[in-house]
Amino acid sequence: MRLPGRFEWKVLGAMLAVAMLAVALSAYALYFMVQRFADFSLEHDAQMAGSSARAADVFRSYFADRKDEFRRRAHEIAAQEPARMADLAGTEGLLRAQLLLGTEVVDTWEAPAETLSRSREAPPILVALPAAEGETSRALELVFGIPAQMYEEFLALRAAIEKEQQIDRVFGLLVPRFLRQYLLLVLAILAVAPLGGWLVARRVTRRVARLHTAARAVGAGDLSVRVAPKGRDELDQLGRAFDRMVAELAQARSRLEYLQKVSAWQEVARRLAHEIKNPLTPIQLAVQEIASKYSGDDPAYRRLLDTATEILREEITGLRRLVEDFSAFAKLPKVEPAPLDLVPLVEEIVRLQPEWQSFVTVQAGGSVSAPCDKMLFRRVIANLVENALQAARAAGREPQVVIRVEQRPDRERAAVLVDDNGPGVPEADRQRVFDPYVTFRPGGTGLGLAIVRKIVIDHGGDVSAGEAPAPLGGARFVVELPC
């Protein structure tokens, strides 16, 4: 076991000083308290014992009479079978009335707020009413009230009686015993204070040491370290703040590494697009010229020539589409965010795509605002939805896509969740799926999700493949933007 450090000795000394001061003050307070308590108890018993009991009996009798009176008046009101509860507004002392048909409230009335504030509600009184033919049971629920001031006076009197009884018990039982044990308690405090101070100091310094060790690990580049405090004091709050900071650093480093990787791939895409695009036009012209120059009458050769021409045209078209994807990835524009409500924006994006109408549903609970580049965010939603539709169709299913927009106040984030009923994303591929040119779909370029993450990171947020299974059984992609 290591010896206490300087900080622990300081805490230990402070605990001992506080203990000694507490003992001195408690000794004086005990002497003063016992002296005054004896005088007060004798005087109080002489003056209040009989009168408080009689007053309490008066109050109890009053409340019992009022309870019987309320029950009698409730039956009188029920006998009149009021048609509307509002007709009972003039009834003295009535605070609330409800007409019940079975368990359903069909009519209700309540006294003005000013009247309610001056009254104390009595327990509700339920009176059965005659039920018409074909109806379920009918009943009248009435709540009467008594003056709040009178009830408060009764509570004050009852508290005084209870206090008197407590004082009697303390004076008769605890005080003599306390006086006998006081000296032992003082000695115990003086003995325990250093031990308690040492334990408190050790607990505090252990947590500080854990923070120090974690900070050194972070300084060495390990951003996976966490303190994970379990308490609620200031040191634990500091530990949680440290964990949040490290998590944000890890996310920032991950985003930076991703942006560096994407930047390198964008340069590759730009060069590939340039190198592929240049020979496409001459190739296409050469193919057309070859097809048009043949003037022979050999049917077999003509069919072969037409088939080869058609294949070349399809391949050239596919290459042009690939070049367009490369160019779009290489020339992503700069994000220019502005405060927007994401709910109407997402609804507009879906509405402007007629081919989505049968497959895509938007869910939102209210306004969700976040700084956003409207044009680029359209691209994010379009890529995610198109990926979802294609994944479901590739799995032989009728596509279903649900887009949910929600606010996350605990993290000060706006979130857009895109769920589908496709085959989902395997756990091992949930991070790789955002890398450029990584695709699990035949014919895909692997650029759609890379473009999505690049745009979202440029907004200051991030996108991830959800860990929990999506409600539709497929994949879930979560886009988070700072509010």
PATISE-355733 format. One record per residue (C-alpha): residue number from 0; x negated, y negated, z. Coordinates in steps of 0.1 Angstrom, whole numbers, always signed. Last residue first. Example, Ala and Ser with C-alpha at 12.3 -4.5 7.8 and 13.67 -1.06 7.14 Angstrom:
<rs>
R   i    c1    c2    c3
R   1  -137   +11   +71
R   0  -123   +45   +78
</rs>
This chain:
<rs>
R   i    c1    c2    c3
R 482  +282  -220  -344
R 481  +253  -197  -354
R 480  +262  -171  -381
R 479  +266  -134  -376
R 478  +275  -110  -406
R 477  +285   -75  -395
R 476  +286   -47  -420
R 475  +307   -16  -411
R 474  +305   +16  -432
R 473  +331   +43  -436
R 472  +357   +58  -412
R 471  +383   +30  -416
R 470  +378   +18  -380
R 469  +340   +17  -386
R 468  +318   +41  -367
R 467  +297   +22  -341
R 466  +262   +11  -350
R 465  +273   -16  -375
R 464  +250   -23  -404
R 463  +234   -57  -398
R 462  +235   -92  -410
R 461  +216  -122  -396
R 460  +220  -158  -387
R 459  +200  -191  -392
R 458  +217  -199  -425
R 457  +185  -188  -444
R 456  +189  -155  -425
R 455  +224  -151  -440
R 454  +212  -158  -476
R 453  +183  -134  -474
R 452  +205  -108  -458
R 451  +231  -109  -486
R 450  +204  -110  -513
R 449  +189   -79  -499
R 448  +223   -63  -497
R 447  +229   -68  -534
R 446  +194   -61  -546
R 445  +193   -23  -545
R 444  +195   -20  -583
R 443  +224    +5  -584
R 442  +228   +30  -612
R 441  +235   +59  -589
R 440  +242   +46  -554
R 439  +218   +51  -525
R 438  +199   +19  -530
R 437  +166    +5  -518
R 436  +153   -20  -545
R 435  +150   -48  -519
R 434  +152   -38  -483
R 433  +187   -43  -467
R 432  +195    -5  -466
R 431  +162    +1  -448
R 430  +177   -11  -414
R 429  +208   +12  -414
R 428  +190   +40  -432
R 427  +183   +63  -402
R 426  +218   +59  -389
R 425  +233   +70  -422
R 424  +255   +43  -439
R 423  +292   +51  -445
R 422  +308   +75  -469
R 421  +334   +49  -480
R 420  +364   +37  -461
R 419  +353    +1  -456
R 418  +348   -24  -429
R 417  +334   -60  -434
R 416  +330   -79  -401
R 415  +325  -117  -402
R 414  +311  -131  -370
R 413  +307  -166  -356
R 412  +282  -170  -328
R 411  +278  -187  -295
R 410  +268  -154  -279
R 409  +295  -152  -252
R 408  +318  -173  -275
R 407  +319  -147  -302
R 406  +344  -161  -327
R 405  +361  -137  -352
R 404  +366  -131  -389
R 403  +377   -96  -399
R 402  +374   -83  -435
R 401  +391   -50  -441
R 400  +383   -29  -472
R 399  +402    +2  -485
R 398  +391   +19  -517
R 397  +410   +49  -530
R 396  +385   +77  -525
R 395  +363   +97  -548
R 394  +330   +91  -528
R 393  +318   +69  -557
R 392  +350   +50  -555
R 391  +345   +42  -518
R 390  +309   +31  -523
R 389  +319    +9  -552
R 388  +346    -9  -533
R 387  +323   -14  -502
R 386  +294   -27  -524
R 385  +318   -51  -542
R 384  +331   -63  -508
R 383  +296   -69  -494
R 382  +284   -86  -526
R 381  +314  -109  -528
R 380  +313  -118  -491
R 379  +276  -129  -494
R 378  +281  -146  -528
R 377  +310  -167  -514
R 376  +286  -176  -486
R 375  +262  -189  -512
R 374  +287  -213  -527
R 373  +302  -225  -493
R 372  +268  -231  -476
R 371  +279  -227  -440
R 370  +277  -244  -406
R 369  +302  -225  -384
R 368  +339  -227  -375
R 367  +363  -199  -366
R 366  +400  -210  -365
R 365  +424  -183  -353
R 364  +429  -146  -349
R 363  +416  -134  -382
R 362  +422  -104  -405
R 361  +417  -103  -442
R 360  +427   -73  -463
R 359  +411   -60  -495
R 358  +422   -31  -517
R 357  +452   -41  -537
R 356  +442   -77  -541
R 355  +406   -71  -550
R 354  +410   -72  -588
R 353  +426  -106  -585
R 352  +395  -122  -570
R 351  +404  -158  -562
R 350  +425  -147  -533
R 349  +396  -129  -517
R 348  +373  -159  -517
R 347  +402  -182  -506
R 346  +409  -159  -476
R 345  +372  -160  -467
R 344  +371  -198  -468
R 343  +404  -201  -450
R 342  +389  -181  -421
R 341  +354  -195  -422
R 340  +363  -230  -411
R 339  +334  -251  -424
R 338  +306  -273  -410
R 337  +281  -279  -438
R 336  +251  -257  -448
R 335  +227  -265  -477
R 334  +209  -232  -484
R 333  +182  -234  -510
R 332  +190  -215  -543
R 331  +182  -179  -549
R 330  +160  -177  -580
R 329  +142  -143  -578
R 328  +173  -124  -568
R 327  +194  -139  -596
R 326  +166  -133  -621
R 325  +162   -97  -611
R 324  +200   -92  -613
R 323  +201  -109  -647
R 322  +171   -87  -659
R 321  +190   -56  -648
R 320  +220   -67  -668
R 319  +198   -73  -698
R 318  +183   -38  -693
R 317  +217   -23  -692
R 316  +227   -41  -724
R 315  +194   -29  -740
R 314  +203    +6  -730
R 313  +237    +4  -744
R 312  +225   -11  -777
R 311  +198   +16  -780
R 310  +223   +43  -775
R 309  +246   +28  -801
R 308  +218   +24  -826
R 307  +207   +60  -820
R 306  +242   +73  -826
R 305  +246   +51  -857
R 304  +213   +64  -872
R 303  +221  +100  -865
R 302  +256   +96  -880
R 301  +240   +79  -911
R 300  +214  +107  -913
R 299  +241  +133  -913
R 298  +262  +114  -939
R 297  +233  +110  -964
R 296  +245   +83  -987
R 295  +216   +59  -985
R 294  +219   +21  -978
R 293  +198   +19  -947
R 292  +189   -17  -941
R 291  +218   -25  -917
R 290  +209    +0  -890
R 289  +172    -8  -892
R 288  +180   -45  -890
R 287  +202   -40  -860
R 286  +176   -20  -842
R 285  +149   -46  -850
R 284  +171   -74  -838
R 283  +177   -56  -805
R 282  +140   -49  -800
R 281  +131   -85  -808
R 280  +157   -97  -783
R 279  +146   -73  -755
R 278  +109   -80  -758
R 277  +109  -112  -737
R 276  +135  -101  -711
R 275  +115   -72  -696
R 274   +83   -92  -689
R 273  +102  -123  -676
R 272  +126  -102  -654
R 271   +97   -82  -641
R 270   +77  -113  -633
R 269  +106  -129  -614
R 268  +114   -96  -596
R 267   +78   -92  -584
R 266   +79  -128  -571
R 265  +112  -121  -554
R 264   +97   -90  -539
R 263   +69  -110  -523
R 262   +95  -135  -509
R 261  +117  -106  -497
R 260   +88   -92  -477
R 259   +80  -126  -462
R 258  +116  -131  -455
R 257  +118   -97  -438
R 256   +88  -104  -417
R 255  +103  -137  -407
R 254  +136  -121  -399
R 253  +120   -94  -378
R 252   +99  -120  -360
R 251  +129  -141  -352
R 250  +148  -111  -340
R 249  +120  -101  -317
R 248  +117  -137  -305
R 247  +154  -138  -298
R 246  +151  -105  -279
R 245  +121  -119  -260
R 244  +141  -151  -251
R 243  +171  -131  -240
R 242  +150  -109  -218
R 241  +133  -139  -202
R 240  +167  -155  -196
R 239  +178  -123  -179
R 238  +147  -123  -158
R 237  +152  -160  -148
R 236  +188  -151  -138
R 235  +174  -123  -117
R 234  +150  -147  -101
R 233  +178  -172   -94
R 232  +201  -146   -78
R 231  +225  -123   -95
R 230  +210   -88   -93
R 229  +204   -60  -119
R 228  +173   -73  -137
R 227  +165   -57  -171
R 226  +128   -68  -174
R 225  +125   -59  -211
R 224   +95   -51  -233
R 223  +102   -45  -270
R 222   +84   -77  -281
R 221   +49   -62  -276
R 220   +26   -88  -291
R 219    -1   -91  -264
R 218   +17  -123  -251
R 217   +49  -102  -248
R 216   +30   -76  -227
R 215   +15  -104  -205
R 214   +51  -118  -200
R 213   +63   -83  -190
R 212   +35   -80  -164
R 211   +43  -114  -150
R 210   +80  -107  -149
R 209   +74   -75  -130
R 208   +50   -93  -107
R 207   +78  -119   -99
R 206  +102   -90   -92
R 205   +77   -74   -69
R 204   +70  -108   -53
R 203  +106  -112   -43
R 202  +110   -77   -29
R 201   +77   -79   -10
R 200   +87  -113    +4
R 199  +120  -100   +15
R 198  +104   -70   +31
R 197   +77   -91   +48
R 196  +103  -116   +61
R 195  +124   -87   +75
R 194   +94   -72   +93
R 193   +84  -106  +107
R 192  +120  -113  +118
R 191  +127   -79  +133
R 190  +107   -84  +165
R 189  +119  -119  +172
R 188  +154  -110  +164
R 187  +152   -79  +187
R 186  +139   -99  +216
R 185  +168  -124  +212
R 184  +193   -95  +210
R 183  +180   -79  +241
R 182  +184  -112  +260
R 181  +220  -116  +247
R 180  +231   -82  +258
R 179  +245   -90  +292
R 178  +260  -123  +280
R 177  +276  -106  +251
R 176  +293   -80  +274
R 175  +307  -107  +296
R 174  +319  -127  +265
R 173  +334   -98  +246
R 172  +362   -85  +268
R 171  +383  -111  +286
R 170  +371  -142  +269
R 169  +372  -126  +235
R 168  +406  -110  +241
R 167  +421  -142  +254
R 166  +407  -163  +226
R 165  +421  -138  +201
R 164  +456  -141  +217
R 163  +454  -179  +216
R 162  +443  -178  +180
R 161  +472  -155  +171
R 160  +496  -179  +188
R 159  +481  -209  +170
R 158  +483  -191  +137
R 157  +520  -183  +143
R 156  +526  -219  +151
R 155  +509  -231  +120
R 154  +528  -205   +99
R 153  +561  -217  +114
R 152  +552  -253  +107
R 151  +544  -244   +71
R 150  +578  -227   +68
R 149  +595  -258   +81
R 148  +576  -280   +57
R 147  +584  -258   +28
R 146  +622  -263   +34
R 145  +640  -230   +27
R 144  +647  -214    -7
R 143  +671  -192   -24
R 142  +664  -168   -52
R 141  +693  -152   -70
R 140  +693  -121   -92
R 139  +728  -113  -107
R 138  +734   -78  -120
R 137  +749   -61  -150
R 136  +747   -24  -157
R 135  +749   -13  -193
R 134  +777   -25  -215
R 133  +802    -4  -234
R 132  +832   -16  -214
R 131  +823   -47  -194
R 130  +800   -43  -164
R 129  +812   -57  -130
R 128  +783   -75  -113
R 127  +757   -61   -90
R 126  +739   -84   -66
R 125  +701   -87   -64
R 124  +687  -111   -38
R 123  +651  -123   -44
R 122  +629  -128   -13
R 121  +629  -164    +0
R 120  +611  -191   -19
R 119  +595  -220    +0
R 118  +607  -254   -10
R 117  +594  -289   -16
R 116  +574  -279   -47
R 115  +605  -261   -61
R 114  +626  -292   -58
R 113  +600  -313   -77
R 112  +597  -286  -103
R 111  +634  -288  -111
R 110  +655  -257  -101
R 109  +654  -227  -124
R 108  +681  -211  -146
R 107  +681  -178  -165
R 106  +702  -159  -190
R 105  +699  -125  -208
R 104  +671  -110  -187
R 103  +667   -74  -198
R 102  +664   -45  -173
R 101  +701   -35  -176
R 100  +718   -67  -184
R  99  +703   -91  -159
R  98  +716  -127  -152
R  97  +689  -148  -135
R  96  +691  -175  -109
R  95  +663  -197   -94
R  94  +659  -222   -66
R  93  +693  -222   -48
R  92  +693  -242   -16
R  91  +726  -259   -23
R  90  +743  -248   -55
R  89  +745  -277   -80
R  88  +726  -260  -107
R  87  +748  -229  -106
R  86  +765  -237  -139
R  85  +731  -234  -156
R  84  +733  -196  -149
R  83  +761  -194  -174
R  82  +794  -174  -172
R  81  +795  -173  -134
R  80  +812  -142  -120
R  79  +829  -159   -91
R  78  +823  -128   -69
R  77  +786  -131   -77
R  76  +785  -165   -61
R  75  +802  -153   -30
R  74  +779  -123   -28
R  73  +748  -146   -31
R  72  +763  -168    -4
R  71  +765  -139   +21
R  70  +729  -128   +13
R  69  +716  -163   +17
R  68  +734  -168   +50
R  67  +720  -135   +63
R  66  +684  -146   +53
R  65  +690  -181   +68
R  64  +701  -165  +101
R  63  +670  -143  +102
R  62  +648  -173   +94
R  61  +663  -194  +122
R  60  +660  -166  +147
R  59  +623  -161  +138
R  58  +617  -199  +142
R  57  +634  -200  +176
R  56  +614  -169  +187
R  55  +582  -186  +177
R  54  +591  -217  +197
R  53  +597  -196  +228
R  52  +563  -178  +224
R  51  +545  -211  +219
R  50  +561  -227  +250
R  49  +552  -199  +273
R  48  +515  -195  +266
R  47  +507  -230  +256
R  46  +501  -252  +286
R  45  +485  -229  +312
R  44  +467  -207  +287
R  43  +452  -237  +270
R  42  +438  -252  +302
R  41  +422  -219  +313
R  40  +408  -213  +278
R  39  +394  -248  +273
R  38  +375  -247  +305
R  37  +360  -213  +299
R  36  +352  -221  +263
R  35  +334  -253  +272
R  34  +309  -235  +295
R  33  +306  -205  +272
R  32  +300  -227  +241
R  31  +274  -249  +257
R  30  +253  -220  +270
R  29  +256  -201  +238
R  28  +247  -232  +217
R  27  +216  -237  +237
R  26  +205  -201  +233
R  25  +216  -201  +196
R  24  +194  -231  +189
R  23  +164  -216  +204
R  22  +169  -182  +187
R  21  +176  -199  +153
R  20  +144  -219  +156
R  19  +124  -188  +164
R  18  +140  -169  +134
R  17  +134  -198  +110
R  16   +98  -200  +120
R  15   +94  -162  +115
R  14  +111  -163   +81
R  13   +89  -192   +69
R  12   +58  -175   +81
R  11   +67  -143   +62
R  10   +76  -163   +30
R   9   +42  -180   +31
R   8   +24  -147   +38
R   7   +42  -132    +8
R   6   +31  -161   -15
R   5    -5  -157    -3
R   4    -6  -119    -9
R   3    +5   -92   +14
R   2   -19   -62   +15
R   1   -14   -34   -10
R   0    +0    +0    +0
</rs>
